[in-house]
């Protein structure tokens, strides 16, 4: 008896995409960080991506496991970095030190981008734009530049939207059994 497993990537991509769009609408200066962004980061950006990563493990996809689990845990740590000081559980992290956190995530993402070069063009764009986003956010925190933060916000909206698109392309293309939304294979 052959078992066909569902594709967990759309779940992980939507968790990443929607949460990234919302956080970067904040970074672009449209509204302050709120419980809505934190809840999305914890549940959909964090937990849903970790679940998708575990499901990718079951399918034998090392790249998907590493990406979704890592970025899910990124969202959980980011929420913790924001919430723990407000709860009196830790001191706020200085901006320059947050720059190092974001820089390391940028380096990790750059290596993951190399792994996408055998994949579709939309996936390549997601990881390239995410690499740029992490480096811009790190630069913002190292310099304190509001302008760089605003640029990062707009770039992050594009990055998140590209993940949203790929998630929906994978769902719709599978449903219809043909390419409805192209992904550049």
PyMOL commands that place a pseudoatom at each C-alpha (Angstrom):
pseudoatom trace, name=CA, resn=UNK, resi=1, chain=A, elem=C, hetatm=0, pos=[0.000, 0.000, 0.000]
pseudoatom trace, name=CA, resn=UNK, resi=2, chain=A, elem=C, hetatm=0, pos=[1.535, 3.303, -1.144]
pseudoatom trace, name=CA, resn=UNK, resi=3, chain=A, elem=C, hetatm=0, pos=[1.080, 6.377, 1.008]
pseudoatom trace, name=CA, resn=UNK, resi=4, chain=A, elem=C, hetatm=0, pos=[0.919, 9.804, -0.631]
pseudoatom trace, name=CA, resn=UNK, resi=5, chain=A, elem=C, hetatm=0, pos=[1.830, 12.611, 1.732]
pseudoatom trace, name=CA, resn=UNK, resi=6, chain=A, elem=C, hetatm=0, pos=[0.485, 16.129, 1.345]
pseudoatom trace, name=CA, resn=UNK, resi=7, chain=A, elem=C, hetatm=0, pos=[2.866, 18.952, 0.483]
pseudoatom trace, name=CA, resn=UNK, resi=8, chain=A, elem=C, hetatm=0, pos=[3.556, 20.868, 3.733]
pseudoatom trace, name=CA, resn=UNK, resi=9, chain=A, elem=C, hetatm=0, pos=[5.370, 23.717, 1.954]
pseudoatom trace, name=CA, resn=UNK, resi=10, chain=A, elem=C, hetatm=0, pos=[2.274, 25.908, 1.395]
pseudoatom trace, name=CA, resn=UNK, resi=11, chain=A, elem=C, hetatm=0, pos=[1.555, 25.858, 5.146]
pseudoatom trace, name=CA, resn=UNK, resi=12, chain=A, elem=C, hetatm=0, pos=[5.095, 26.916, 5.975]
pseudoatom trace, name=CA, resn=UNK, resi=13, chain=A, elem=C, hetatm=0, pos=[5.233, 29.472, 3.176]
pseudoatom trace, name=CA, resn=UNK, resi=14, chain=A, elem=C, hetatm=0, pos=[1.948, 31.073, 4.266]
pseudoatom trace, name=CA, resn=UNK, resi=15, chain=A, elem=C, hetatm=0, pos=[3.068, 31.155, 7.895]
pseudoatom trace, name=CA, resn=UNK, resi=16, chain=A, elem=C, hetatm=0, pos=[6.257, 32.869, 6.798]
pseudoatom trace, name=CA, resn=UNK, resi=17, chain=A, elem=C, hetatm=0, pos=[4.682, 35.079, 4.129]
pseudoatom trace, name=CA, resn=UNK, resi=18, chain=A, elem=C, hetatm=0, pos=[1.737, 36.509, 6.048]
pseudoatom trace, name=CA, resn=UNK, resi=19, chain=A, elem=C, hetatm=0, pos=[3.741, 37.116, 9.222]
pseudoatom trace, name=CA, resn=UNK, resi=20, chain=A, elem=C, hetatm=0, pos=[6.585, 38.719, 7.272]
pseudoatom trace, name=CA, resn=UNK, resi=21, chain=A, elem=C, hetatm=0, pos=[4.193, 41.050, 5.464]
pseudoatom trace, name=CA, resn=UNK, resi=22, chain=A, elem=C, hetatm=0, pos=[2.568, 42.152, 8.727]
pseudoatom trace, name=CA, resn=UNK, resi=23, chain=A, elem=C, hetatm=0, pos=[5.832, 42.746, 10.591]
pseudoatom trace, name=CA, resn=UNK, resi=24, chain=A, elem=C, hetatm=0, pos=[7.250, 44.689, 7.674]
pseudoatom trace, name=CA, resn=UNK, resi=25, chain=A, elem=C, hetatm=0, pos=[4.179, 46.877, 7.341]
pseudoatom trace, name=CA, resn=UNK, resi=26, chain=A, elem=C, hetatm=0, pos=[5.220, 47.869, 10.869]
pseudoatom trace, name=CA, resn=UNK, resi=27, chain=A, elem=C, hetatm=0, pos=[8.891, 48.241, 9.833]
pseudoatom trace, name=CA, resn=UNK, resi=28, chain=A, elem=C, hetatm=0, pos=[7.830, 50.457, 6.907]
pseudoatom trace, name=CA, resn=UNK, resi=29, chain=A, elem=C, hetatm=0, pos=[6.227, 52.779, 9.474]
pseudoatom trace, name=CA, resn=UNK, resi=30, chain=A, elem=C, hetatm=0, pos=[2.506, 52.197, 8.960]
pseudoatom trace, name=CA, resn=UNK, resi=31, chain=A, elem=C, hetatm=0, pos=[1.579, 51.099, 12.495]
pseudoatom trace, name=CA, resn=UNK, resi=32, chain=A, elem=C, hetatm=0, pos=[3.254, 50.195, 15.793]
pseudoatom trace, name=CA, resn=UNK, resi=33, chain=A, elem=C, hetatm=0, pos=[4.037, 46.642, 16.772]
pseudoatom trace, name=CA, resn=UNK, resi=34, chain=A, elem=C, hetatm=0, pos=[1.008, 45.100, 18.441]
pseudoatom trace, name=CA, resn=UNK, resi=35, chain=A, elem=C, hetatm=0, pos=[-0.390, 41.882, 19.843]
pseudoatom trace, name=CA, resn=UNK, resi=36, chain=A, elem=C, hetatm=0, pos=[-1.635, 41.009, 16.329]
pseudoatom trace, name=CA, resn=UNK, resi=37, chain=A, elem=C, hetatm=0, pos=[1.921, 40.842, 14.968]
pseudoatom trace, name=CA, resn=UNK, resi=38, chain=A, elem=C, hetatm=0, pos=[3.163, 39.016, 18.060]
pseudoatom trace, name=CA, resn=UNK, resi=39, chain=A, elem=C, hetatm=0, pos=[0.341, 36.457, 17.875]
pseudoatom trace, name=CA, resn=UNK, resi=40, chain=A, elem=C, hetatm=0, pos=[0.988, 35.863, 14.167]
pseudoatom trace, name=CA, resn=UNK, resi=41, chain=A, elem=C, hetatm=0, pos=[4.707, 35.513, 14.892]
pseudoatom trace, name=CA, resn=UNK, resi=42, chain=A, elem=C, hetatm=0, pos=[4.096, 33.020, 17.666]
pseudoatom trace, name=CA, resn=UNK, resi=43, chain=A, elem=C, hetatm=0, pos=[1.395, 30.882, 16.089]
pseudoatom trace, name=CA, resn=UNK, resi=44, chain=A, elem=C, hetatm=0, pos=[1.512, 31.130, 12.291]
pseudoatom trace, name=CA, resn=UNK, resi=45, chain=A, elem=C, hetatm=0, pos=[5.079, 32.307, 11.696]
pseudoatom trace, name=CA, resn=UNK, resi=46, chain=A, elem=C, hetatm=0, pos=[6.433, 30.157, 14.523]
pseudoatom trace, name=CA, resn=UNK, resi=47, chain=A, elem=C, hetatm=0, pos=[4.427, 27.068, 15.360]
pseudoatom trace, name=CA, resn=UNK, resi=48, chain=A, elem=C, hetatm=0, pos=[2.934, 26.489, 11.892]
pseudoatom trace, name=CA, resn=UNK, resi=49, chain=A, elem=C, hetatm=0, pos=[6.378, 26.643, 10.271]
pseudoatom trace, name=CA, resn=UNK, resi=50, chain=A, elem=C, hetatm=0, pos=[7.840, 24.230, 12.811]
pseudoatom trace, name=CA, resn=UNK, resi=51, chain=A, elem=C, hetatm=0, pos=[4.973, 21.838, 12.051]
pseudoatom trace, name=CA, resn=UNK, resi=52, chain=A, elem=C, hetatm=0, pos=[5.652, 22.223, 8.315]
pseudoatom trace, name=CA, resn=UNK, resi=53, chain=A, elem=C, hetatm=0, pos=[9.339, 21.506, 8.975]
pseudoatom trace, name=CA, resn=UNK, resi=54, chain=A, elem=C, hetatm=0, pos=[8.493, 18.304, 10.825]
pseudoatom trace, name=CA, resn=UNK, resi=55, chain=A, elem=C, hetatm=0, pos=[6.207, 17.285, 7.958]
pseudoatom trace, name=CA, resn=UNK, resi=56, chain=A, elem=C, hetatm=0, pos=[9.040, 17.974, 5.464]
pseudoatom trace, name=CA, resn=UNK, resi=57, chain=A, elem=C, hetatm=0, pos=[11.235, 15.683, 7.598]
pseudoatom trace, name=CA, resn=UNK, resi=58, chain=A, elem=C, hetatm=0, pos=[8.686, 12.906, 7.163]
pseudoatom trace, name=CA, resn=UNK, resi=59, chain=A, elem=C, hetatm=0, pos=[8.919, 13.435, 3.384]
pseudoatom trace, name=CA, resn=UNK, resi=60, chain=A, elem=C, hetatm=0, pos=[12.734, 13.244, 3.505]
pseudoatom trace, name=CA, resn=UNK, resi=61, chain=A, elem=C, hetatm=0, pos=[13.230, 16.892, 2.469]
pseudoatom trace, name=CA, resn=UNK, resi=62, chain=A, elem=C, hetatm=0, pos=[16.315, 18.161, 4.304]
pseudoatom trace, name=CA, resn=UNK, resi=63, chain=A, elem=C, hetatm=0, pos=[16.083, 21.655, 2.794]
pseudoatom trace, name=CA, resn=UNK, resi=64, chain=A, elem=C, hetatm=0, pos=[12.396, 22.037, 3.726]
pseudoatom trace, name=CA, resn=UNK, resi=65, chain=A, elem=C, hetatm=0, pos=[13.002, 20.653, 7.215]
pseudoatom trace, name=CA, resn=UNK, resi=66, chain=A, elem=C, hetatm=0, pos=[15.895, 23.020, 7.825]
pseudoatom trace, name=CA, resn=UNK, resi=67, chain=A, elem=C, hetatm=0, pos=[14.162, 26.068, 6.349]
pseudoatom trace, name=CA, resn=UNK, resi=68, chain=A, elem=C, hetatm=0, pos=[10.730, 25.769, 7.936]
pseudoatom trace, name=CA, resn=UNK, resi=69, chain=A, elem=C, hetatm=0, pos=[11.950, 24.593, 11.339]
pseudoatom trace, name=CA, resn=UNK, resi=70, chain=A, elem=C, hetatm=0, pos=[14.663, 27.261, 11.495]
pseudoatom trace, name=CA, resn=UNK, resi=71, chain=A, elem=C, hetatm=0, pos=[12.469, 30.160, 10.406]
pseudoatom trace, name=CA, resn=UNK, resi=72, chain=A, elem=C, hetatm=0, pos=[9.652, 28.959, 12.654]
pseudoatom trace, name=CA, resn=UNK, resi=73, chain=A, elem=C, hetatm=0, pos=[12.063, 29.067, 15.554]
pseudoatom trace, name=CA, resn=UNK, resi=74, chain=A, elem=C, hetatm=0, pos=[13.292, 32.476, 14.355]
pseudoatom trace, name=CA, resn=UNK, resi=75, chain=A, elem=C, hetatm=0, pos=[9.741, 33.806, 14.763]
pseudoatom trace, name=CA, resn=UNK, resi=76, chain=A, elem=C, hetatm=0, pos=[9.395, 32.232, 18.203]
pseudoatom trace, name=CA, resn=UNK, resi=77, chain=A, elem=C, hetatm=0, pos=[12.703, 33.743, 19.360]
pseudoatom trace, name=CA, resn=UNK, resi=78, chain=A, elem=C, hetatm=0, pos=[11.816, 37.139, 17.896]
pseudoatom trace, name=CA, resn=UNK, resi=79, chain=A, elem=C, hetatm=0, pos=[8.511, 37.172, 19.770]
pseudoatom trace, name=CA, resn=UNK, resi=80, chain=A, elem=C, hetatm=0, pos=[10.337, 36.116, 22.942]
pseudoatom trace, name=CA, resn=UNK, resi=81, chain=A, elem=C, hetatm=0, pos=[12.877, 38.926, 22.477]
pseudoatom trace, name=CA, resn=UNK, resi=82, chain=A, elem=C, hetatm=0, pos=[10.015, 41.422, 22.345]
pseudoatom trace, name=CA, resn=UNK, resi=83, chain=A, elem=C, hetatm=0, pos=[7.736, 39.932, 25.014]
pseudoatom trace, name=CA, resn=UNK, resi=84, chain=A, elem=C, hetatm=0, pos=[10.202, 38.735, 27.679]
pseudoatom trace, name=CA, resn=UNK, resi=85, chain=A, elem=C, hetatm=0, pos=[11.380, 42.261, 28.624]
pseudoatom trace, name=CA, resn=UNK, resi=86, chain=A, elem=C, hetatm=0, pos=[7.767, 43.452, 28.827]
pseudoatom trace, name=CA, resn=UNK, resi=87, chain=A, elem=C, hetatm=0, pos=[7.035, 40.596, 31.242]
pseudoatom trace, name=CA, resn=UNK, resi=88, chain=A, elem=C, hetatm=0, pos=[10.071, 41.451, 33.380]
pseudoatom trace, name=CA, resn=UNK, resi=89, chain=A, elem=C, hetatm=0, pos=[11.791, 38.170, 32.468]
pseudoatom trace, name=CA, resn=UNK, resi=90, chain=A, elem=C, hetatm=0, pos=[14.815, 39.714, 30.735]
pseudoatom trace, name=CA, resn=UNK, resi=91, chain=A, elem=C, hetatm=0, pos=[16.417, 43.009, 29.880]
pseudoatom trace, name=CA, resn=UNK, resi=92, chain=A, elem=C, hetatm=0, pos=[15.690, 44.425, 26.406]
pseudoatom trace, name=CA, resn=UNK, resi=93, chain=A, elem=C, hetatm=0, pos=[18.372, 43.542, 23.866]
pseudoatom trace, name=CA, resn=UNK, resi=94, chain=A, elem=C, hetatm=0, pos=[20.394, 46.593, 22.760]
pseudoatom trace, name=CA, resn=UNK, resi=95, chain=A, elem=C, hetatm=0, pos=[19.883, 47.508, 19.087]
pseudoatom trace, name=CA, resn=UNK, resi=96, chain=A, elem=C, hetatm=0, pos=[23.514, 46.848, 18.142]
pseudoatom trace, name=CA, resn=UNK, resi=97, chain=A, elem=C, hetatm=0, pos=[23.297, 43.348, 19.614]
pseudoatom trace, name=CA, resn=UNK, resi=98, chain=A, elem=C, hetatm=0, pos=[20.024, 42.754, 17.721]
pseudoatom trace, name=CA, resn=UNK, resi=99, chain=A, elem=C, hetatm=0, pos=[22.053, 43.688, 14.663]
pseudoatom trace, name=CA, resn=UNK, resi=100, chain=A, elem=C, hetatm=0, pos=[24.278, 40.658, 15.280]
pseudoatom trace, name=CA, resn=UNK, resi=101, chain=A, elem=C, hetatm=0, pos=[21.226, 38.424, 15.699]
pseudoatom trace, name=CA, resn=UNK, resi=102, chain=A, elem=C, hetatm=0, pos=[19.840, 39.629, 12.361]
pseudoatom trace, name=CA, resn=UNK, resi=103, chain=A, elem=C, hetatm=0, pos=[23.243, 39.451, 10.658]
pseudoatom trace, name=CA, resn=UNK, resi=104, chain=A, elem=C, hetatm=0, pos=[23.623, 35.783, 11.642]
pseudoatom trace, name=CA, resn=UNK, resi=105, chain=A, elem=C, hetatm=0, pos=[20.153, 35.056, 10.273]
pseudoatom trace, name=CA, resn=UNK, resi=106, chain=A, elem=C, hetatm=0, pos=[21.192, 36.829, 7.066]
pseudoatom trace, name=CA, resn=UNK, resi=107, chain=A, elem=C, hetatm=0, pos=[24.299, 34.662, 6.725]
pseudoatom trace, name=CA, resn=UNK, resi=108, chain=A, elem=C, hetatm=0, pos=[22.240, 31.513, 7.358]
pseudoatom trace, name=CA, resn=UNK, resi=109, chain=A, elem=C, hetatm=0, pos=[19.713, 32.669, 4.756]
pseudoatom trace, name=CA, resn=UNK, resi=110, chain=A, elem=C, hetatm=0, pos=[22.461, 33.369, 2.225]
pseudoatom trace, name=CA, resn=UNK, resi=111, chain=A, elem=C, hetatm=0, pos=[23.579, 29.747, 2.526]
pseudoatom trace, name=CA, resn=UNK, resi=112, chain=A, elem=C, hetatm=0, pos=[19.967, 28.591, 2.217]
pseudoatom trace, name=CA, resn=UNK, resi=113, chain=A, elem=C, hetatm=0, pos=[19.650, 30.764, -0.918]
pseudoatom trace, name=CA, resn=UNK, resi=114, chain=A, elem=C, hetatm=0, pos=[22.488, 28.764, -2.481]
pseudoatom trace, name=CA, resn=UNK, resi=115, chain=A, elem=C, hetatm=0, pos=[20.370, 25.675, -1.832]
pseudoatom trace, name=CA, resn=UNK, resi=116, chain=A, elem=C, hetatm=0, pos=[17.499, 27.176, -3.853]
pseudoatom trace, name=CA, resn=UNK, resi=117, chain=A, elem=C, hetatm=0, pos=[19.543, 27.525, -7.039]
pseudoatom trace, name=CA, resn=UNK, resi=118, chain=A, elem=C, hetatm=0, pos=[18.313, 24.093, -8.122]
pseudoatom trace, name=CA, resn=UNK, resi=119, chain=A, elem=C, hetatm=0, pos=[14.702, 25.082, -7.354]
pseudoatom trace, name=CA, resn=UNK, resi=120, chain=A, elem=C, hetatm=0, pos=[12.115, 27.296, -8.989]
pseudoatom trace, name=CA, resn=UNK, resi=121, chain=A, elem=C, hetatm=0, pos=[12.625, 31.017, -9.600]
pseudoatom trace, name=CA, resn=UNK, resi=122, chain=A, elem=C, hetatm=0, pos=[10.044, 32.163, -7.036]
pseudoatom trace, name=CA, resn=UNK, resi=123, chain=A, elem=C, hetatm=0, pos=[11.759, 30.150, -4.280]
pseudoatom trace, name=CA, resn=UNK, resi=124, chain=A, elem=C, hetatm=0, pos=[15.083, 31.681, -5.321]
pseudoatom trace, name=CA, resn=UNK, resi=125, chain=A, elem=C, hetatm=0, pos=[13.537, 35.151, -5.141]
pseudoatom trace, name=CA, resn=UNK, resi=126, chain=A, elem=C, hetatm=0, pos=[12.102, 34.490, -1.676]
pseudoatom trace, name=CA, resn=UNK, resi=127, chain=A, elem=C, hetatm=0, pos=[15.464, 33.457, -0.235]
pseudoatom trace, name=CA, resn=UNK, resi=128, chain=A, elem=C, hetatm=0, pos=[17.421, 36.179, -2.042]
pseudoatom trace, name=CA, resn=UNK, resi=129, chain=A, elem=C, hetatm=0, pos=[15.020, 38.881, -0.873]
pseudoatom trace, name=CA, resn=UNK, resi=130, chain=A, elem=C, hetatm=0, pos=[15.018, 37.425, 2.648]
pseudoatom trace, name=CA, resn=UNK, resi=131, chain=A, elem=C, hetatm=0, pos=[18.828, 37.564, 2.691]
pseudoatom trace, name=CA, resn=UNK, resi=132, chain=A, elem=C, hetatm=0, pos=[18.659, 41.232, 1.677]
pseudoatom trace, name=CA, resn=UNK, resi=133, chain=A, elem=C, hetatm=0, pos=[15.978, 41.856, 4.314]
pseudoatom trace, name=CA, resn=UNK, resi=134, chain=A, elem=C, hetatm=0, pos=[18.050, 40.400, 7.159]
pseudoatom trace, name=CA, resn=UNK, resi=135, chain=A, elem=C, hetatm=0, pos=[21.109, 42.411, 6.087]
pseudoatom trace, name=CA, resn=UNK, resi=136, chain=A, elem=C, hetatm=0, pos=[19.055, 45.619, 5.852]
pseudoatom trace, name=CA, resn=UNK, resi=137, chain=A, elem=C, hetatm=0, pos=[17.530, 45.019, 9.293]
pseudoatom trace, name=CA, resn=UNK, resi=138, chain=A, elem=C, hetatm=0, pos=[20.974, 44.318, 10.751]
pseudoatom trace, name=CA, resn=UNK, resi=139, chain=A, elem=C, hetatm=0, pos=[22.296, 47.520, 9.168]
pseudoatom trace, name=CA, resn=UNK, resi=140, chain=A, elem=C, hetatm=0, pos=[19.327, 49.430, 10.602]
pseudoatom trace, name=CA, resn=UNK, resi=141, chain=A, elem=C, hetatm=0, pos=[20.123, 48.159, 14.089]
pseudoatom trace, name=CA, resn=UNK, resi=142, chain=A, elem=C, hetatm=0, pos=[23.874, 48.760, 13.754]
pseudoatom trace, name=CA, resn=UNK, resi=143, chain=A, elem=C, hetatm=0, pos=[23.384, 52.342, 12.525]
pseudoatom trace, name=CA, resn=UNK, resi=144, chain=A, elem=C, hetatm=0, pos=[20.081, 53.328, 14.145]
pseudoatom trace, name=CA, resn=UNK, resi=145, chain=A, elem=C, hetatm=0, pos=[18.907, 54.586, 10.751]
pseudoatom trace, name=CA, resn=UNK, resi=146, chain=A, elem=C, hetatm=0, pos=[15.144, 54.986, 10.540]
pseudoatom trace, name=CA, resn=UNK, resi=147, chain=A, elem=C, hetatm=0, pos=[15.473, 55.394, 6.751]
pseudoatom trace, name=CA, resn=UNK, resi=148, chain=A, elem=C, hetatm=0, pos=[17.179, 51.999, 6.349]
pseudoatom trace, name=CA, resn=UNK, resi=149, chain=A, elem=C, hetatm=0, pos=[14.456, 50.494, 8.538]
pseudoatom trace, name=CA, resn=UNK, resi=150, chain=A, elem=C, hetatm=0, pos=[11.770, 51.920, 6.254]
pseudoatom trace, name=CA, resn=UNK, resi=151, chain=A, elem=C, hetatm=0, pos=[13.516, 50.541, 3.159]
pseudoatom trace, name=CA, resn=UNK, resi=152, chain=A, elem=C, hetatm=0, pos=[13.782, 47.174, 4.925]
pseudoatom trace, name=CA, resn=UNK, resi=153, chain=A, elem=C, hetatm=0, pos=[10.062, 47.296, 5.672]
pseudoatom trace, name=CA, resn=UNK, resi=154, chain=A, elem=C, hetatm=0, pos=[9.119, 47.796, 2.031]
pseudoatom trace, name=CA, resn=UNK, resi=155, chain=A, elem=C, hetatm=0, pos=[11.585, 45.117, 0.935]
pseudoatom trace, name=CA, resn=UNK, resi=156, chain=A, elem=C, hetatm=0, pos=[10.148, 42.752, 3.578]
pseudoatom trace, name=CA, resn=UNK, resi=157, chain=A, elem=C, hetatm=0, pos=[6.619, 43.290, 2.277]
pseudoatom trace, name=CA, resn=UNK, resi=158, chain=A, elem=C, hetatm=0, pos=[7.811, 42.191, -1.177]
pseudoatom trace, name=CA, resn=UNK, resi=159, chain=A, elem=C, hetatm=0, pos=[9.633, 39.192, 0.331]
pseudoatom trace, name=CA, resn=UNK, resi=160, chain=A, elem=C, hetatm=0, pos=[6.580, 38.091, 2.306]
pseudoatom trace, name=CA, resn=UNK, resi=161, chain=A, elem=C, hetatm=0, pos=[4.287, 38.591, -0.683]
pseudoatom trace, name=CA, resn=UNK, resi=162, chain=A, elem=C, hetatm=0, pos=[6.515, 36.358, -2.805]
pseudoatom trace, name=CA, resn=UNK, resi=163, chain=A, elem=C, hetatm=0, pos=[6.208, 33.562, -0.217]
pseudoatom trace, name=CA, resn=UNK, resi=164, chain=A, elem=C, hetatm=0, pos=[2.433, 34.107, -0.120]
pseudoatom trace, name=CA, resn=UNK, resi=165, chain=A, elem=C, hetatm=0, pos=[2.377, 33.776, -3.937]
pseudoatom trace, name=CA, resn=UNK, resi=166, chain=A, elem=C, hetatm=0, pos=[4.438, 30.565, -3.973]
pseudoatom trace, name=CA, resn=UNK, resi=167, chain=A, elem=C, hetatm=0, pos=[2.221, 29.010, -1.302]
pseudoatom trace, name=CA, resn=UNK, resi=168, chain=A, elem=C, hetatm=0, pos=[-0.917, 29.742, -3.306]
pseudoatom trace, name=CA, resn=UNK, resi=169, chain=A, elem=C, hetatm=0, pos=[0.748, 28.651, -6.579]
pseudoatom trace, name=CA, resn=UNK, resi=170, chain=A, elem=C, hetatm=0, pos=[1.616, 25.275, -5.049]
pseudoatom trace, name=CA, resn=UNK, resi=171, chain=A, elem=C, hetatm=0, pos=[-1.918, 24.774, -3.723]
pseudoatom trace, name=CA, resn=UNK, resi=172, chain=A, elem=C, hetatm=0, pos=[-3.738, 25.955, -6.859]
pseudoatom trace, name=CA, resn=UNK, resi=173, chain=A, elem=C, hetatm=0, pos=[-1.400, 24.231, -9.335]
pseudoatom trace, name=CA, resn=UNK, resi=174, chain=A, elem=C, hetatm=0, pos=[-1.773, 20.936, -7.447]
pseudoatom trace, name=CA, resn=UNK, resi=175, chain=A, elem=C, hetatm=0, pos=[-5.566, 21.314, -7.260]
pseudoatom trace, name=CA, resn=UNK, resi=176, chain=A, elem=C, hetatm=0, pos=[-5.842, 21.893, -11.002]
pseudoatom trace, name=CA, resn=UNK, resi=177, chain=A, elem=C, hetatm=0, pos=[-3.123, 19.401, -11.990]
pseudoatom trace, name=CA, resn=UNK, resi=178, chain=A, elem=C, hetatm=0, pos=[-1.447, 22.012, -14.197]
pseudoatom trace, name=CA, resn=UNK, resi=179, chain=A, elem=C, hetatm=0, pos=[0.339, 25.345, -13.980]
pseudoatom trace, name=CA, resn=UNK, resi=180, chain=A, elem=C, hetatm=0, pos=[-2.204, 28.058, -13.229]
pseudoatom trace, name=CA, resn=UNK, resi=181, chain=A, elem=C, hetatm=0, pos=[0.206, 30.329, -11.344]
pseudoatom trace, name=CA, resn=UNK, resi=182, chain=A, elem=C, hetatm=0, pos=[3.728, 30.082, -12.823]
pseudoatom trace, name=CA, resn=UNK, resi=183, chain=A, elem=C, hetatm=0, pos=[6.704, 29.647, -10.502]
pseudoatom trace, name=CA, resn=UNK, resi=184, chain=A, elem=C, hetatm=0, pos=[9.547, 29.564, -13.026]
pseudoatom trace, name=CA, resn=UNK, resi=185, chain=A, elem=C, hetatm=0, pos=[10.460, 25.924, -13.057]
for i in range(1, 185): cmd.bond("trace and resi %d" % i, "trace and resi %d" % (i + 1))
show_as sticks, trace
zoom trace
